[in-house]
Amino acid sequence: MFFNFRYPIVLFLLSFVGIMLGLVFKILHWPGASLTIGSMIMVQAISILWLIIILIKGKN
C-alpha cells in the first residue's frame, strides 16, 4: 500500500520546492513570484486531497 502514497507525497514535496523558489523570486523582486507561490499552494492542496482520498478508500 506504500506505493499508493508515493505520487501524492512526491508531488507535495516538489511543490514545496516550488514554493521555496517562489519565495526566492519574491525576495529578489523578480516577476512571476506571486504566480509561482499561488500555483504551488494549489498543487499542494490537490496533493493533500489526493492523499486523503487514498486513505479513505483504503485497500481494495
N, C-alpha and C positions, 0 to 999 in steps of 0.2 A: 504494500500500500504506500510505501515511501515514494515510489516513482510517480504517484498521482500528485504528490506535493511539490515535485521538482519544478515544474514550469511556473506556477504562480510565485513561488519563492524566488526563483531566478529573475522573474520579471520585476518583482518588488525590489530586489537588490540593484538591478540595473537602473530602475527609475530613481532609486536613492542616489546613485552615482550621477544621474542626470540632474537631480536637484542640486547637488553639490556644484556641478558645472554651471548651472544657472545662477547660483549664489556668487560664484567667482565672476561671472559676467556682470552681475549686479554691482559688485564691489568695484570692478574696473569700468563701470558705466558704459558697457558695450550694449549695442542694440540687441533685442531679442531675449533679454534676460527674463522679463516677466512672462513671456510666452513659453519659454523653456520650463520655468518653475511651475507655471499653471498646468501645462500639459503633463508634466511628470507627476504632479499631485493627482491628476485624473487617472493616470496609468496605475499609480499606487492604489487608488480606491478600487479600480477594476480588479487588480490582482488580489486584493483583500476579499472582495466579494466572491471571486472565483474560488479562493481557498475556503471560504465559509460554505459555499455550495458543495465542495468536495467533502468537507467534514460532515455536513448534514446528510448527504446521500449515503455515506458510508461505503462499506464493501458490498458489492453486488454478488 
